[in-house]
Amino acid sequence: MKQKIAEEAARLLTEAGTVDYGWARRKATQRLGVSRERELPDMMMIETAFRNYQKLFRPQDISCVAVQHEAAAEMMSWLEPFSPHLAGPLVRGISAPRADILIYVYADSPKELVFTLMEKQLVWESDDLLLDNQQPVQLFFCPACGTAISLVAVTTFEPATATCGRSNGQA
């Protein structure tokens, strides 16, 4: 049953053009009528199924990984003073056409990042949010370089808890 859920989640991810594994797993379990926790696939199982599904049914989506890597590299070069770190599935070479690029940047104050974004004449919007460890961070969403980039401004980095991103608005 785990494999069947993972495959349904992969199909949903591909159709939605996103990499929100949690959303896809919830939708897949609803559609398949599964409610027992032990029958749920882990995220790596879903990721593997997603990668396989893309190769078989949407090979053109795989090319967006290169485009997003290029956009991330450009943004990271602009933000080099903030020690940017690429995060999320793109690090493992996985993406989708409507998936955000996630980059963590380190700033004593989010205002430093604001000034840099203004200097680069980038369009952006921001929001406050909490990481899993309740660390407050500032999220900057930049629809730059032809793809959406989410910048998470943090003052300290704890890899185990750095799991946030912009919601893709799907239910």
DSSP file with accessible surface (Angstrom, degrees, kcal/mol):
  #  RESIDUE AA STRUCTURE BP1 BP2  ACC     N-H-->O    O-->H-N    N-H-->O    O-->H-N    TCO  KAPPA ALPHA  PHI   PSI    X-CA   Y-CA   Z-CA
    1    1 A M     >        0   0  112      0, 0.0     4,-2.4     0, 0.0     5,-0.2   0.000 360.0 360.0 360.0 -35.5    0.0    0.0    0.0
    2    2 A K  H  >  +     0   0   96      1,-0.2     4,-2.6     2,-0.2     5,-0.2   0.917 360.0  48.8 -56.9 -44.3    2.9    2.4    0.7
    3    3 A Q  H  > S+     0   0   88      1,-0.2     4,-2.6     2,-0.2    -1,-0.2   0.904 109.3  52.0 -64.1 -40.0    4.1    2.1   -2.9
    4    4 A K  H  > S+     0   0  125      2,-0.2     4,-2.2     1,-0.2    -1,-0.2   0.912 111.4  47.0 -63.6 -41.6    0.6    2.7   -4.2
    5    5 A I  H  X S+     0   0    0     -4,-2.4     4,-2.8    34,-0.2    -2,-0.2   0.927 111.9  51.0 -64.9 -43.8    0.3    5.9   -2.1
    6    6 A A  H  X S+     0   0    0     -4,-2.6     4,-2.4     1,-0.2    -2,-0.2   0.908 110.9  48.3 -60.9 -41.9    3.8    7.0   -3.2
    7    7 A E  H  X S+     0   0  106     -4,-2.6     4,-2.1     2,-0.2    -1,-0.2   0.898 112.2  48.1 -67.3 -39.4    2.9    6.5   -6.9
    8    8 A E  H  X S+     0   0   35     -4,-2.2     4,-2.5     2,-0.2    -2,-0.2   0.915 111.6  50.7 -66.3 -40.9   -0.4    8.4   -6.5
    9    9 A A  H  X S+     0   0    0     -4,-2.8     4,-2.7     1,-0.2    -2,-0.2   0.917 109.0  51.9 -61.8 -41.0    1.4   11.2   -4.7
   10   10 A A  H  X S+     0   0    1     -4,-2.4     4,-2.4     2,-0.2    -1,-0.2   0.911 109.2  49.7 -62.3 -41.4    4.0   11.3   -7.6
   11   11 A R  H  X S+     0   0   56     -4,-2.1     4,-2.6     2,-0.2    -2,-0.2   0.938 111.9  48.1 -63.1 -44.4    1.2   11.6  -10.1
   12   12 A L  H  X S+     0   0    6     -4,-2.5     4,-2.4     1,-0.2    -2,-0.2   0.906 110.9  50.8 -62.7 -42.7   -0.4   14.5   -8.1
   13   13 A L  H  X>S+     0   0    0     -4,-2.7     5,-1.6     2,-0.2     4,-1.5   0.920 111.5  47.9 -60.4 -44.6    2.9   16.3   -7.8
   14   14 A T  H  <5S+     0   0    4     -4,-2.4     3,-0.2     1,-0.2    -2,-0.2   0.928 112.9  47.5 -64.7 -44.4    3.5   16.0  -11.5
   15   15 A E  H  <5S+     0   0  108     -4,-2.6    -1,-0.2     1,-0.2    -2,-0.2   0.884 116.2  44.4 -63.8 -38.3    0.0   17.3  -12.4
   16   16 A A  H  <5S-     0   0   14     -4,-2.4    -1,-0.2    -5,-0.2    -2,-0.2   0.667 102.6-132.7 -80.6 -18.1    0.3   20.2   -9.9
   17   17 A G  T  <5 +     0   0    2     -4,-1.5    81,-2.0     1,-0.2     2,-0.2   0.838  67.6 110.9  68.8  33.7    3.9   21.1  -11.0
   18   18 A T      < -     0   0   10     -5,-1.6    -1,-0.2    -6,-0.2    81,-0.1  -0.760  66.6-139.6-131.0 173.5    5.0   21.3   -7.4
   19   19 A V        +     0   0   24     -2,-0.2     2,-1.5    79,-0.1     3,-0.2  -0.087  53.0 134.1-126.1  34.0    7.3   19.4   -5.0
   20   20 A D     >  +     0   0   55      1,-0.2     4,-2.2    -7,-0.1     5,-0.2  -0.643  27.8 177.9 -86.1  86.1    5.1   19.7   -1.9
   21   21 A Y  H  > S+     0   0   19     -2,-1.5     4,-2.6     1,-0.2     5,-0.2   0.846  75.4  55.3 -61.1 -39.2    5.4   16.1   -0.7
   22   22 A G  H  > S+     0   0   15      2,-0.2     4,-2.4     1,-0.2    -1,-0.2   0.939 109.5  46.3 -61.1 -47.5    3.3   16.5    2.4
   23   23 A W  H  > S+     0   0   22      1,-0.2     4,-2.5     2,-0.2    -2,-0.2   0.936 114.1  48.6 -58.5 -47.3    0.4   17.9    0.4
   24   24 A A  H  X S+     0   0    0     -4,-2.2     4,-2.7     1,-0.2    -2,-0.2   0.892 110.6  50.4 -64.4 -39.2    0.6   15.1   -2.2
   25   25 A R  H  X S+     0   0   59     -4,-2.6     4,-2.5     2,-0.2     5,-0.2   0.927 111.3  48.6 -65.4 -42.4    0.8   12.4    0.5
   26   26 A R  H  X S+     0   0  141     -4,-2.4     4,-2.1    -5,-0.2    -2,-0.2   0.935 114.4  45.7 -61.2 -46.6   -2.3   13.8    2.2
   27   27 A K  H  X S+     0   0   54     -4,-2.5     4,-2.6     2,-0.2    -2,-0.2   0.910 112.9  50.4 -63.1 -42.9   -4.2   14.0   -1.1
   28   28 A A  H  X S+     0   0    0     -4,-2.7     4,-2.1     1,-0.2    -2,-0.2   0.917 110.4  48.7 -63.9 -42.1   -3.1   10.5   -2.1
   29   29 A T  H  X>S+     0   0   20     -4,-2.5     5,-2.3     1,-0.2     4,-0.7   0.894 112.1  50.0 -67.0 -36.1   -4.2    9.0    1.2
   30   30 A Q  H ><5S+     0   0  131     -4,-2.1     3,-0.8    -5,-0.2    -2,-0.2   0.941 112.3  46.7 -63.3 -47.7   -7.6   10.7    1.0
   31   31 A R  H 3<5S+     0   0  139     -4,-2.6    -2,-0.2     1,-0.2    -1,-0.2   0.827 117.6  42.5 -65.1 -32.9   -8.1    9.5   -2.6
   32   32 A L  H 3<5S-     0   0   57     -4,-2.1    -1,-0.2    -5,-0.2    -2,-0.2   0.438 109.2-122.2 -94.1  -1.8   -7.1    5.9   -1.7
   33   33 A G  T <<5 +     0   0   65     -3,-0.8     2,-0.4    -4,-0.7    -3,-0.2   0.808  57.2 151.6  68.6  33.7   -9.0    5.9    1.6
   34   34 A V      < +     0   0   15     -5,-2.3    -1,-0.2    -6,-0.2    -2,-0.1  -0.807  13.8 157.9-100.2 134.0   -6.0    5.1    3.7
   35   35 A S        +     0   0  112     -2,-0.4     2,-0.5    -5,-0.0    -1,-0.1   0.498  39.6 104.6-129.2 -10.9   -5.9    6.3    7.3
   36   36 A R    >   -     0   0  123      1,-0.1     3,-1.6     2,-0.0     4,-0.2  -0.649  61.4-145.0 -81.9 126.1   -3.4    4.1    9.1
   37   37 A E  G >  S+     0   0  143     -2,-0.5     3,-1.8     1,-0.3    -1,-0.1   0.845  96.2  61.4 -57.1 -38.1   -0.1    5.8    9.8
   38   38 A R  G 3  S+     0   0  185      1,-0.3    -1,-0.3    -3,-0.0   -36,-0.1   0.673  98.7  58.3 -68.8 -14.2    1.9    2.7    9.3
   39   39 A E  G <  S+     0   0   35     -3,-1.6    -1,-0.3   -38,-0.1   -34,-0.2   0.466  83.7 104.7 -91.5  -2.2    0.7    2.5    5.7
   40   40 A L  S <  S-     0   0   32     -3,-1.8   -38,-0.1    -4,-0.2     2,-0.1  -0.628  70.0-128.1 -83.8 135.8    2.1    5.9    4.8
   41   41 A P        -     0   0    0      0, 0.0     2,-0.1     0, 0.0    -2,-0.1  -0.444  24.9-115.1 -75.0 153.0    5.2    6.1    2.7
   42   42 A D     >  -     0   0   98     -2,-0.1     4,-1.8     1,-0.1     3,-0.3  -0.345  32.8-100.4 -79.9 171.3    8.1    8.3    3.9
   43   43 A M  H  > S+     0   0   68      1,-0.2     4,-2.8     2,-0.2     5,-0.2   0.840 121.5  56.4 -65.2 -32.6    9.1   11.4    1.9
   44   44 A M  H  > S+     0   0  101      2,-0.2     4,-2.4     1,-0.2    -1,-0.2   0.879 105.6  51.9 -67.5 -35.3   12.1    9.6    0.3
   45   45 A M  H  > S+     0   0   60     -3,-0.3     4,-2.2     2,-0.2    -1,-0.2   0.914 112.0  46.5 -65.2 -41.1    9.8    6.9   -1.1
   46   46 A I  H  X S+     0   0    0     -4,-1.8     4,-2.9     2,-0.2    -2,-0.2   0.920 110.8  52.8 -66.3 -41.8    7.6    9.7   -2.5
   47   47 A E  H  X S+     0   0    6     -4,-2.8     4,-2.7     2,-0.2    -2,-0.2   0.924 109.7  48.3 -60.3 -43.7   10.6   11.5   -3.9
   48   48 A T  H  X S+     0   0   75     -4,-2.4     4,-2.4     2,-0.2    -1,-0.2   0.935 113.0  47.4 -62.9 -44.5   11.8    8.3   -5.7
   49   49 A A  H  X S+     0   0    6     -4,-2.2     4,-2.7     2,-0.2    -2,-0.2   0.902 112.1  51.0 -64.0 -38.8    8.3    7.7   -7.1
   50   50 A F  H  X S+     0   0    0     -4,-2.9     4,-2.8     2,-0.2    -2,-0.2   0.933 109.7  49.2 -63.7 -46.2    8.1   11.3   -8.2
   51   51 A R  H  X S+     0   0   84     -4,-2.7     4,-2.1     1,-0.2    -2,-0.2   0.936 114.2  45.8 -59.3 -45.5   11.5   11.1  -10.0
   52   52 A N  H  X S+     0   0   78     -4,-2.4     4,-2.0     2,-0.2    -2,-0.2   0.902 112.0  51.0 -65.1 -42.0   10.5    7.9  -11.7
   53   53 A Y  H  X>S+     0   0   54     -4,-2.7     4,-3.2     1,-0.2     5,-0.6   0.922 110.0  49.9 -62.7 -44.3    7.1    9.3  -12.7
   54   54 A Q  H  X5S+     0   0    6     -4,-2.8     4,-1.7     1,-0.2     7,-0.2   0.916 109.4  51.5 -60.1 -44.6    8.7   12.4  -14.2
   55   55 A K  H  <5S+     0   0  121     -4,-2.1    -1,-0.2    -5,-0.2    -2,-0.2   0.894 118.7  37.2 -59.5 -41.4   11.2   10.3  -16.2
   56   56 A L  H  <5S+     0   0  130     -4,-2.0    -2,-0.2    -5,-0.1    -1,-0.2   0.917 133.7  16.7 -77.4 -46.6    8.3    8.2  -17.7
   57   57 A F  H  <5S+     0   0  123     -4,-3.2    -3,-0.2    -5,-0.2    -2,-0.2   0.663 132.9  27.0-109.4 -20.1    5.5   10.7  -18.2
   58   58 A R    >X< +     0   0   88     -4,-1.7     3,-1.9    -5,-0.6     4,-0.6  -0.337  56.5 155.5-141.9  58.8    7.0   14.2  -18.1
   59   59 A P  H >> S+     0   0   72      0, 0.0     3,-1.0     0, 0.0     4,-0.6   0.818  74.3  66.6 -59.4 -25.8   10.6   14.2  -19.1
   60   60 A Q  H >4 S+     0   0  106      1,-0.3     3,-0.6     2,-0.2     4,-0.4   0.802  92.1  62.1 -65.1 -26.3   10.3   17.9  -20.2
   61   61 A D  H X4 S+     0   0    7     -3,-1.9     3,-1.2     1,-0.2     4,-0.4   0.793  91.1  66.7 -68.3 -26.3    9.8   18.7  -16.5
   62   62 A I  H XX S+     0   0   69     -3,-1.0     3,-1.5    -4,-0.6     4,-0.6   0.846  89.6  65.0 -65.1 -29.2   13.2   17.5  -15.7
   63   63 A S  H <X S+     0   0   75     -4,-0.6     4,-1.5    -3,-0.6     3,-0.4   0.760  86.2  71.3 -66.6 -21.5   14.7   20.3  -17.7
   64   64 A C  H <> S+     0   0   18     -3,-1.2     4,-2.9    -4,-0.4    -1,-0.3   0.778  85.8  68.0 -67.2 -21.2   13.3   22.8  -15.2
   65   65 A V  H <> S+     0   0   19     -3,-1.5     4,-2.7    -4,-0.4    -1,-0.2   0.951 101.5  45.5 -60.6 -45.9   16.0   21.6  -12.7
   66   66 A A  H  X S+     0   0   65     -4,-0.6     4,-2.2    -3,-0.4    -1,-0.2   0.919 113.5  49.3 -64.5 -41.9   18.7   23.1  -14.8
   67   67 A V  H  X S+     0   0   87     -4,-1.5     4,-2.3     1,-0.2    -1,-0.2   0.927 113.7  46.1 -63.0 -44.1   16.8   26.3  -15.3
   68   68 A Q  H  X S+     0   0    4     -4,-2.9     4,-2.8     1,-0.2    -2,-0.2   0.877 109.8  53.7 -69.8 -35.6   16.2   26.6  -11.5
   69   69 A H  H  X S+     0   0   74     -4,-2.7     4,-2.7    -5,-0.2    -1,-0.2   0.918 110.0  48.8 -61.0 -42.6   19.8   25.7  -10.7
   70   70 A E  H  X S+     0   0  148     -4,-2.2     4,-2.2     2,-0.2    -2,-0.2   0.928 112.5  47.0 -63.3 -45.1   20.9   28.6  -13.0
   71   71 A A  H  X S+     0   0    4     -4,-2.3     4,-2.5     2,-0.2    -2,-0.2   0.909 113.2  49.6 -63.1 -41.6   18.4   31.0  -11.3
   72   72 A A  H  X S+     0   0    1     -4,-2.8     4,-3.1     1,-0.2     5,-0.2   0.921 109.7  50.9 -63.6 -43.3   19.5   29.9   -7.9
   73   73 A A  H  X S+     0   0   60     -4,-2.7     4,-2.1     2,-0.2    -2,-0.2   0.910 111.1  48.5 -62.0 -41.4   23.2   30.3   -8.8
   74   74 A E  H  X S+     0   0   84     -4,-2.2     4,-1.8     2,-0.2    -2,-0.2   0.947 114.1  45.0 -63.9 -47.7   22.5   33.9  -10.1
   75   75 A M  H  X S+     0   0    0     -4,-2.5     4,-1.7     1,-0.2    -2,-0.2   0.922 112.5  52.0 -62.2 -42.7   20.5   34.8   -6.9
   76   76 A M  H  < S+     0   0   45     -4,-3.1    -1,-0.2     1,-0.2    -2,-0.2   0.860 106.2  53.9 -65.0 -33.5   23.2   33.3   -4.7
   77   77 A S  H >< S+     0   0   75     -4,-2.1     3,-1.0     1,-0.2    -1,-0.2   0.899 109.3  48.4 -67.4 -37.5   25.9   35.2   -6.4
   78   78 A W  H 3< S+     0   0   67     -4,-1.8    -1,-0.2     1,-0.2    -2,-0.2   0.818 116.7  43.5 -67.1 -31.6   24.0   38.5   -5.7
   79   79 A L  T >< S+     0   0    1     -4,-1.7     3,-2.6     1,-0.2    -1,-0.2   0.147  74.7 124.6-100.9  18.6   23.5   37.4   -2.1
   80   80 A E  G X   +     0   0  136     -3,-1.0     3,-1.9     1,-0.3    -1,-0.2   0.842  66.0  62.8 -52.4 -36.0   27.1   36.2   -1.5
   81   81 A P  G 3  S+     0   0  103      0, 0.0    -1,-0.3     0, 0.0    -2,-0.1   0.721 100.8  55.7 -63.3 -15.5   27.7   38.5    1.5
   82   82 A F  G <  S-     0   0   11     -3,-2.6    24,-2.9    -6,-0.2    -2,-0.2   0.192 110.4-120.6-100.7  14.5   24.8   36.6    3.3
   83   83 A S    <   -     0   0   71     -3,-1.9    -3,-0.1    22,-0.2    21,-0.1   0.937  37.3-151.3  47.6  60.7   26.4   33.1    2.9
   84   84 A P        -     0   0   18      0, 0.0     2,-0.4     0, 0.0    21,-0.2  -0.296  13.4-164.4 -66.7 145.3   23.4   31.7    0.9
   85   85 A H  E     -A  104   0A  97     19,-2.5    19,-3.0     0, 0.0     2,-0.2  -0.990  17.3-131.6-131.7 124.1   22.6   28.0    1.1
   86   86 A L  E     +A  103   0A  41     -2,-0.4     2,-0.3    17,-0.2    17,-0.2  -0.501  35.0 177.8 -70.4 138.9   20.4   26.2   -1.4
   87   87 A A  E     +A  102   0A  20     15,-2.9    15,-0.7    -2,-0.2     3,-0.4  -0.810  29.3  42.6-135.1 175.2   17.8   24.1    0.4
   88   88 A G  S >  S-     0   0   28     -2,-0.3     3,-1.4     1,-0.2     4,-0.5  -0.208 106.3 -36.8  81.6-171.7   14.9   21.8   -0.5
   89   89 A P  G > >S+     0   0   28      0, 0.0     5,-1.9     0, 0.0     3,-1.2   0.763 124.3  72.9 -62.0 -26.0   14.5   19.2   -3.2
   90   90 A L  G > 5S+     0   0    8     -3,-0.4     3,-1.9     1,-0.3    -2,-0.1   0.841  87.5  64.2 -60.6 -29.2   16.5   21.2   -5.7
   91   91 A V  G < 5S+     0   0   82     -3,-1.4    -1,-0.3     1,-0.3    -3,-0.1   0.871 104.9  45.8 -59.5 -34.7   19.6   20.3   -3.8
   92   92 A R  G < 5S-     0   0  111     -3,-1.2    -1,-0.3    -4,-0.5    -2,-0.2   0.220 127.2-100.5 -94.3  12.6   19.0   16.7   -4.7
   93   93 A G  T < 5S+     0   0   30     -3,-1.9     2,-0.4     1,-0.2    -3,-0.2   0.777  82.9 126.1  78.4  27.5   18.2   17.6   -8.4
   94   94 A I      < +     0   0    3     -5,-1.9     2,-0.3    -6,-0.1    -1,-0.2  -0.960  23.4 132.4-122.4 135.2   14.5   17.4   -8.1
   95   95 A S        -     0   0    3     -2,-0.4   -30,-0.2    -3,-0.1   -77,-0.1  -0.944  34.3-139.9-160.9-177.8   12.0   20.1   -9.1
   96   96 A A    >   -     0   0    0     -2,-0.3     3,-1.9   -79,-0.2   -77,-0.1  -0.959  38.0 -98.0-149.1 160.4    8.9   20.9  -10.9
   97   97 A P  T 3  S+     0   0   54      0, 0.0   -79,-0.1     0, 0.0   -80,-0.1   0.818 121.8  34.7 -55.9 -35.1    7.8   23.8  -13.2
   98   98 A R  T 3  S+     0   0  157    -81,-2.0     2,-0.3    49,-0.1   -80,-0.1   0.183  90.5 120.0-107.1  20.7    5.9   25.6  -10.5
   99   99 A A    <   -     0   0    3     -3,-1.9    49,-0.3   -81,-0.1     2,-0.2  -0.631  61.1-124.2 -86.6 138.4    8.1   24.8   -7.5
  100  100 A D        -     0   0   43     -2,-0.3     2,-0.4    66,-0.2    49,-0.2  -0.488  17.5-123.1 -74.6 152.1    9.9   27.6   -5.6
  101  101 A I  E     - b   0 149A   0     47,-2.6    49,-3.7    -2,-0.2     2,-0.5  -0.814  26.6-148.6 -89.6 134.5   13.6   27.7   -5.2
  102  102 A L  E     +Ab  87 150A  26    -15,-0.7   -15,-2.9    -2,-0.4     2,-0.4  -0.942  20.7 172.9-113.6 121.8   14.5   27.8   -1.5
  103  103 A I  E     -Ab  86 151A   0     47,-2.7    49,-2.6    -2,-0.5     2,-0.4  -0.996  20.0-148.3-129.6 129.4   17.6   29.6   -0.3
  104  104 A Y  E     -Ab  85 152A   3    -19,-3.0   -19,-2.5    -2,-0.4     2,-0.3  -0.819  18.1-173.8 -93.7 134.9   18.6   30.3    3.3
  105  105 A V  E     - b   0 153A   0     47,-2.8    49,-2.8    -2,-0.4     2,-0.5  -0.942  17.9-134.4-127.0 152.3   20.6   33.5    3.9
  106  106 A Y  E     + b   0 154A  48    -24,-2.9     2,-0.3    -2,-0.3    49,-0.2  -0.930  32.9 158.8-113.7 120.4   22.2   34.7    7.1
  107  107 A A        -     0   0    7     47,-1.9   -25,-0.1    -2,-0.5    -2,-0.0  -0.999  44.4-139.2-141.6 140.3   21.8   38.3    8.2
  108  108 A D  S    S+     0   0  147     -2,-0.3    -1,-0.1     1,-0.3    47,-0.1   0.852 101.8  13.3 -62.9 -32.1   22.1   40.0   11.6
  109  109 A S  S >> S-     0   0   42     45,-0.1     3,-1.6     1,-0.1     4,-0.7  -0.996  71.9-131.6-143.8 136.9   19.0   41.9   10.5
  110  110 A P  H 3> S+     0   0   48      0, 0.0     4,-2.2     0, 0.0     3,-0.4   0.779 104.5  73.4 -58.5 -22.5   16.5   41.3    7.7
  111  111 A K  H 3> S+     0   0  144      1,-0.2     4,-2.5     2,-0.2     5,-0.2   0.848  88.3  59.9 -60.4 -33.8   16.9   45.0    6.8
  112  112 A E  H <> S+     0   0   75     -3,-1.6     4,-1.7     1,-0.2    -1,-0.2   0.919 107.3  45.3 -58.4 -43.5   20.4   44.2    5.4
  113  113 A L  H  X S+     0   0    0     -4,-0.7     4,-2.8    -3,-0.4     5,-0.2   0.900 109.1  56.0 -68.1 -39.0   18.7   41.8    3.0
  114  114 A V  H  X S+     0   0   29     -4,-2.2     4,-2.6     1,-0.2     5,-0.2   0.931 106.8  50.0 -57.4 -47.0   16.0   44.3    2.1
  115  115 A F  H  X S+     0   0  130     -4,-2.5     4,-2.6     1,-0.2    -1,-0.2   0.906 111.2  48.9 -61.4 -39.4   18.7   46.9    1.2
  116  116 A T  H  X S+     0   0   26     -4,-1.7     4,-2.2     2,-0.2    -2,-0.2   0.923 110.7  49.5 -67.2 -43.1   20.5   44.4   -1.1
  117  117 A L  H  <>S+     0   0    1     -4,-2.8     5,-2.5     1,-0.2    -2,-0.2   0.907 113.0  47.8 -62.2 -39.2   17.2   43.4   -2.8
  118  118 A M  H ><5S+     0   0  108     -4,-2.6     3,-1.4    -5,-0.2    -2,-0.2   0.919 109.7  52.7 -66.6 -41.6   16.4   47.0   -3.4
  119  119 A E  H 3<5S+     0   0  142     -4,-2.6    -2,-0.2     1,-0.3    -1,-0.2   0.879 110.3  47.5 -60.9 -38.3   19.9   47.7   -4.7
  120  120 A K  T 3<5S-     0   0   82     -4,-2.2    -1,-0.3    -5,-0.2    -2,-0.2   0.444 111.8-125.5 -82.2  -0.6   19.5   44.8   -7.2
  121  121 A Q  T < 5 +     0   0  177     -3,-1.4     2,-0.3     1,-0.2    -3,-0.2   0.868  52.5 161.6  56.7  41.9   16.1   46.3   -8.1
  122  122 A L      < -     0   0   26     -5,-2.5     2,-0.4    -6,-0.1    -1,-0.2  -0.718  41.0-125.8 -92.6 141.4   14.4   43.0   -7.4
  123  123 A V        +     0   0  111     -2,-0.3     2,-0.3    20,-0.1    21,-0.1  -0.704  46.2 155.4 -81.2 134.9   10.7   42.7   -6.9
  124  124 A W        -     0   0   75     -2,-0.4     2,-0.3    18,-0.2    18,-0.2  -0.984  32.1-157.4-156.0 160.9    9.9   41.0   -3.6
  125  125 A E  E     -C  141   0A 125     16,-1.6    16,-3.1    -2,-0.3     2,-0.3  -0.949  19.6-151.3-135.8 157.9    7.4   40.6   -0.8
  126  126 A S  E     +C  140   0A  58     -2,-0.3     2,-0.3    14,-0.2    14,-0.2  -0.896  13.9 179.4-134.3 163.5    8.1   39.4    2.8
  127  127 A D  E     -C  139   0A 106     12,-2.1    12,-3.4    -2,-0.3     2,-0.3  -0.982  27.5-118.5-156.3 151.1    6.4   37.7    5.6
  128  128 A D  E     +C  138   0A 112     -2,-0.3     2,-0.3    10,-0.2    10,-0.2  -0.750  40.5 160.5 -90.6 143.7    7.3   36.6    9.2
  129  129 A L  E     -C  137   0A  42      8,-2.2     8,-2.8    -2,-0.3     2,-0.4  -0.963  33.1-118.5-153.6 170.5    7.2   32.9   10.0
  130  130 A L  E     -C  136   0A  91     -2,-0.3     2,-0.1     6,-0.2    -2,-0.0  -0.929  20.3-135.5-114.1 138.1    8.6   30.4   12.5
  131  131 A L    >   -     0   0    4      4,-2.4     3,-2.4    -2,-0.4    31,-0.1  -0.284  43.8 -89.7 -75.5 174.2   10.8   27.4   11.8
  132  132 A D  T 3  S+     0   0  104     29,-1.2    30,-0.1     1,-0.3    -1,-0.1   0.807 131.0  54.4 -56.7 -30.3   10.0   24.1   13.4
  133  133 A N  T 3  S-     0   0   49     28,-0.3    -1,-0.3    25,-0.1    29,-0.1   0.252 122.0-107.7 -89.2  14.1   12.1   25.0   16.4
  134  134 A Q    <   +     0   0  127     -3,-2.4    -2,-0.1     1,-0.3    -1,-0.0   0.599  68.3 151.9  70.1  13.4   10.1   28.3   16.9
  135  135 A Q        -     0   0   20     26,-0.1    -4,-2.4     1,-0.0    -1,-0.3  -0.637  45.8-127.6 -73.0 122.4   13.0   30.4   15.6
  136  136 A P  E     +C  130   0A  98      0, 0.0     2,-0.3     0, 0.0    -6,-0.2  -0.539  36.8 171.5 -72.6 137.8   11.5   33.5   14.0
  137  137 A V  E     -C  129   0A   9     -8,-2.8    -8,-2.2    -2,-0.2     2,-0.5  -0.925  32.5-119.6-138.5 164.8   12.7   34.2   10.5
  138  138 A Q  E     -CD 128 153A  34     15,-1.6    15,-3.1    -2,-0.3     2,-0.5  -0.930  23.2-153.1-108.1 127.9   11.8   36.6    7.7
  139  139 A L  E     -CD 127 152A  11    -12,-3.4   -12,-2.1    -2,-0.5     2,-0.5  -0.905   7.9-166.9-102.8 126.5   10.7   35.0    4.4
  140  140 A F  E     -CD 126 151A   1     11,-3.4    11,-3.8    -2,-0.5     2,-0.6  -0.969   4.9-158.3-113.2 126.7   11.3   37.0    1.2
  141  141 A F  E     -CD 125 150A  26    -16,-3.1   -16,-1.6    -2,-0.5     9,-0.2  -0.924  11.9-177.9-107.6 119.4    9.5   35.8   -1.9
  142  142 A C  E     - D   0 149A   0      7,-3.5     7,-2.5    -2,-0.6     2,-2.0  -0.944  21.4-159.5-120.7 111.3   11.2   37.0   -5.2
  143  143 A P        +     0   0   74      0, 0.0     3,-0.4     0, 0.0     5,-0.2  -0.312  51.1 141.8 -80.9  56.3    9.6   36.2   -8.5
  144  144 A A    >   +     0   0   12     -2,-2.0     3,-2.3     3,-0.2    -2,-0.1  -0.505  46.0  22.5 -97.2 165.4   13.0   36.8  -10.1
  145  145 A C  T 3  S-     0   0   48      1,-0.3    -1,-0.2    -2,-0.2   -74,-0.1   0.754 126.7 -64.9  57.1  25.4   14.9   35.2  -12.9
  146  146 A G  T 3  S+     0   0   86     -3,-0.4     2,-0.3     1,-0.1    -1,-0.3   0.518 123.2  71.0  78.6   2.5   11.8   33.7  -14.5
  147  147 A T  S <  S-     0   0   19     -3,-2.3     2,-0.4    -5,-0.1    -3,-0.2  -0.971  89.4 -96.6-146.0 157.8   11.1   31.5  -11.5
  148  148 A A        -     0   0   20     -2,-0.3   -47,-2.6   -49,-0.3     2,-0.5  -0.633  36.0-167.8 -81.4 133.1   10.0   32.0   -7.9
  149  149 A I  E     -bD 101 142A   0     -7,-2.5    -7,-3.5    -2,-0.4     2,-0.5  -0.982   7.8-158.6-124.2 125.9   12.6   32.2   -5.2
  150  150 A S  E     -bD 102 141A   1    -49,-3.7   -47,-2.7    -2,-0.5     2,-0.5  -0.920   8.8-163.8-102.6 123.6   12.0   32.0   -1.5
  151  151 A L  E     -bD 103 140A   0    -11,-3.8   -11,-3.4    -2,-0.5     2,-0.6  -0.939   3.2-159.4-107.3 127.2   14.7   33.5    0.6
  152  152 A V  E     -bD 104 139A   0    -49,-2.6   -47,-2.8    -2,-0.5     2,-0.7  -0.935   8.0-153.6-108.6 113.1   14.7   32.7    4.3
  153  153 A A  E     +bD 105 138A   6    -15,-3.1   -15,-1.6    -2,-0.6     2,-0.3  -0.794  24.1 169.4 -90.0 116.0   16.7   35.2    6.4
  154  154 A V  E     -b  106   0A   2    -49,-2.8   -47,-1.9    -2,-0.7     3,-0.1  -0.874  36.5-152.0-123.7 158.0   18.0   33.6    9.6
  155  155 A T  S    S+     0   0   91     -2,-0.3     2,-0.3     1,-0.3    -1,-0.1   0.689  88.9  21.7 -99.2 -25.1   20.4   34.7   12.2
  156  156 A T  S    S-     0   0   73      2,-0.0     2,-0.5   -49,-0.0    -1,-0.3  -0.957  75.5-135.4-136.1 158.2   21.5   31.1   13.1
  157  157 A F        +     0   0   89     -2,-0.3   -51,-0.0    -3,-0.1   -53,-0.0  -0.963  21.5 172.4-123.7 123.2   21.3   27.9   11.2
  158  158 A E    >>  -     0   0   92     -2,-0.5     3,-2.0     1,-0.1     4,-0.8  -0.902  18.3-158.9-124.8  98.6   20.1   24.6   12.7
  159  159 A P  G >4 S+     0   0   94      0, 0.0     3,-0.7     0, 0.0    -1,-0.1   0.814  86.2  59.7 -52.4 -35.6   19.8   22.1    9.8
  160  160 A A  G 34 S+     0   0   93      1,-0.2   -28,-0.0     3,-0.0     3,-0.0   0.763 114.5  35.6 -67.5 -21.8   17.4   19.7   11.5
  161  161 A T  G <4 S+     0   0   26     -3,-2.0     2,-2.1     1,-0.1   -29,-1.2   0.446  84.6 104.0-111.3  -1.1   14.8   22.4   11.9
  162  162 A A    <<  +     0   0   16     -4,-0.8     2,-0.1    -3,-0.7    -1,-0.1  -0.491  42.9 125.8 -84.2  73.6   15.2   24.4    8.7
  163  163 A T        +     0   0   82     -2,-2.1     2,-0.3   -76,-0.1    -1,-0.1  -0.499  31.7 116.3-130.7  62.5   12.1   23.1    7.0
  164  164 A C        +     0   0   21     -2,-0.1     2,-0.3   -33,-0.0   -33,-0.1  -0.863  25.7 155.0-125.1 165.5    9.9   26.0    5.9
  165  165 A G        -     0   0   46     -2,-0.3     2,-0.3   -63,-0.0   -63,-0.0  -0.968  48.0 -71.6-172.7 172.0    8.8   27.3    2.6
  166  166 A R        -     0   0   99     -2,-0.3   -66,-0.2     1,-0.1     2,-0.1  -0.543  52.8-112.6 -78.3 137.6    6.1   29.3    1.0
  167  167 A S        -     0   0   85     -2,-0.3    -1,-0.1     1,-0.1  -147,-0.0  -0.431  12.6-143.4 -67.9 142.0    2.7   27.6    0.7
  168  168 A N        -     0   0   48      2,-0.1    -1,-0.1    -2,-0.1     3,-0.1   0.402  38.6-118.4 -89.5   5.9    1.7   26.7   -2.8
  169  169 A G        +     0   0   67      1,-0.2     2,-0.3     0, 0.0    -2,-0.1   0.614  68.3 135.0  75.8  10.8   -1.9   27.5   -2.0
  170  170 A Q              0   0   67   -154,-0.0    -1,-0.2     1,-0.0    -2,-0.1  -0.701 360.0 360.0 -95.1 147.6   -3.2   24.0   -2.7
  171  171 A A              0   0  101     -2,-0.3  -148,-0.0    -3,-0.1  -144,-0.0  -0.813 360.0 360.0-118.8 360.0   -5.6   22.2   -0.4
